[in-house]
Amino acid sequence: MKRTTVLAAALAAALTLASCSGAGEQQTGDTADAGAAPGVTDTSVLIGTHQPLTGPAAPGYSRISVGARAMFDYINENGGINGRKIEYRVEDDGYNPTRTVEVVKKLVLQDQVFALLGGLGTPTHSKVIEFLNTEKVPDLLVSSGALMWDDPAKSPMTFGYQVDYTREGKIQGDWIKKNLAGKKVGLMFQNDDVGRDSQTGLDQFIAGQIVSRQGYDPANTDVVPQISALRDAGAEVIVCSCVPAYTALSILNAAKLGYRAQFVVSSIGADPATLTGLLQEFGKRGGTEVSAGQLLNGLVGTGYLPDVSRADDPWIKLLREVHQKYIPNEQLTNTVIFGMVQAFTFAQALKAAGRDLTRQKLVDAMSSGALEGPGLTPFGFTQQSHSGYTGAFVFKINPDTTTTEIQPPMVTDRATGPITPANLQRKTPQEINLFGGTS
Amino acid sequence: MAGKSTALRDRLTAGTPAPPATRAGMPPLVRHLLLALAALAVIVALTFVVDPFTNVRLATVGYYLIAVAGLTLLTGFNGQVSLGHGAFMFIGAYTVALLVLHVPSLPFWADLLLAAAASGVAGTLAGAAAARLHGPYLAGATLALAVGLPAVTQRFPELLGGSNGLAFTVNSRPAALAGTIPTPQWQAWVVWTTVLLALVVLANLTRSRFGRTLRAVRDDEVSAELAGIHIGRTKILAFVLSAVCGGLAGGLQAFLLGTAAPGSFTPVLSLSLLAAMVLGGIGSMWGALWGALALVYFQAWSEDLTHALELGTDIANNLPLAVYGVVLIVVVLAFPQGIQGGVRALRTRLSRLRRTEEGHR
């Protein structure tokens, strides 16, 4: 017994030595220089990302980096940006925040990437945002619509990409109020910022129509309790603020329960091709053949990038060319397009940052407000705002899983401002002229 | 009856003087402390020569080591299988996270001790239930712990951050060292100091009378009981100790990575810890070290391999896990006692070889 006491005392004493001040939130005293340019050589620039290539969010999302890589291959084959080829390093974090921190530290400390592009996921990326800003690593086009990426005062190196969940929620709520007036609405949402921020927007318009709110945890694939609760509450409309796997699970379980409701799905989980694949796969696992067309028919979703089925769009033409040339065996979905557009947008900022590259110059190029790209709504990037796409259009899925736009692109703010038509004059790929002229 | 068993116990333990003399003629506590000091010196020296990220990896090995060592004590020494050890890491991580966020004035060592205490309490409760269960029932109950506990974050999203979890930065570095010692290096020191101290305690306990009691219960509960050992109490104590180790591991992980989120503490984590223990060698604390190294480096190497080979994404995504599985199978087939068993066999063969050579001379 006595020996244990001695040991305990020794343990306590050693730990006391290990630390003398409080452990609370504080600056660590480390400083990094945004004027530096690690990962940049005369002929190349190394960037990195963390993606869920395995784990609960991998279905669908694992294809984003495939699209981005194809776009970088295309850019590199055309001589790169300002004479530099882009090296794109993808690390798998399995949508596990602990792994995210590990792989991002590896990318920054060991691989010495110049910038991070499109780090995916709210629960994951929120754990590295402070590290990246302390290390002064440009953290561009985060693949999430949480509001926290748009905080230039606290996180000057971080920039959003997607329309944020509150803006999207407002546009969805407004559409439901106008088109599904008086119907009972049930919410199905990911129980984190995805859900919270979406509801901030939805509630501005349809708080009175909502009869039930059901959260899911991305680690638990059983959504029967939530869907049953929505059915029992009499919800005629289900607003799903969910990633693709959980959109598919919700649709499938509703069908299994014989529960027919109008689904309204956020852009993060409304890609028809991805949903089709997931529905078929989950159906097969459950031992049944499902007709995705039948299940998805009439589903309403929101989006901000040109849909893959818009054959006449000049951007879709370019993306299809890139797809044909570099990843012909990969199905071209809106999720793949998400990655391609992300890569293209990054390349634009890299070009604007100039040949004499530093991290600060890249960040300045991002916040110059000059970035125009394939999106159907404008970016919100300025010195004061690091917000990505600022609005969305509403579409409906047809029986053959193509989509039809049922409300043109609208823009709004993240507070209580009005929702107005986007009226965007989109430049064509030729007008952006990514490879011409050296700055 | 009580008198009889006490007499029997006295007889059983009479032959072993405490503390037992060791090879070096030192009491085990002194020897273990010296070993730990030497190990710490090696690690501190190492942190100066390697790059910052290797420091992070070193620290990662450290916290996995203490988690696996706790499991070794429970399973290897006491024969209780736990499929839910990640739950104690969860408790440790969230305790540190909450203390850092809400009681910022507390020094980090106090946070860590409280994290260990919190998981100790949880371990007592789990252990009390576990002491009544055997084999598959015990495995099932502990697995339920790993599956169920992270769901608590869903119940209290305001406090625990829901699926998002908590993000924070732990500041523990003395102001005097700021600017001279980089953060990752300092973190590696703190992690390994804690881990080595905890290991000294564990090594000492397993070599003491308590260790023999643990093994007696593992090998034959009936004869242990006949020898006057309180089975339930021993089992609970083993559970508490291993839970404390798990809590320390979780607390150190939170310290190192600045995050506590439910997505990090899935049943997969618990099973990886178990696999690491089997891979390293169940019956020995050294096995925990091999297991922790394997956990960190197999993943890293197989990822480097996939980057180097530029494999298709679908193969690359699943290769790390596949490599780990194959290595586990090969090692267990070749050395049923794990890597440490292999090391031991090698050592025996070498010394035998030397002896025969000397005999020839």
Interface residues (C-beta under 8 A of the other chain):
Chain A: R3 L7 A10 L11 A12 A14 L15 T16 A18 S19 C20 S21 G22 A23 G24 E25 Q26 Q27 T28 G29 D30 L53 T54 A58 S62 S65 V66 R89 E91 D92 Y95 N96 P97 T98 R99 V101 E102 K105 K106 L109 Q110 T122 P123 T124 S126 K127 I129 E130 F131 Q190 N191 D192 D193 G215 D217 P218 A219 N220
Chain B: L29 L33 D51 P52 F53 T54 V56 T60 L99 V100 L101 V103 P104 S105 L106 P107 F108 W109 A110 D111 L112 L113 P150 A151 T153 Q154 P157 G161 G162 S163 N164 G165 A167 F168 T169 V170 N171 S172 R173 P174 A175 A178 G179 P182 T183 P184 W189 V190 T193 T194 L197 A198 V200 V201 N204 Q253 L257 G258 T259 A261 P262 G263 S264 T266 E303 H307 T313 A316 N317 N318 L321
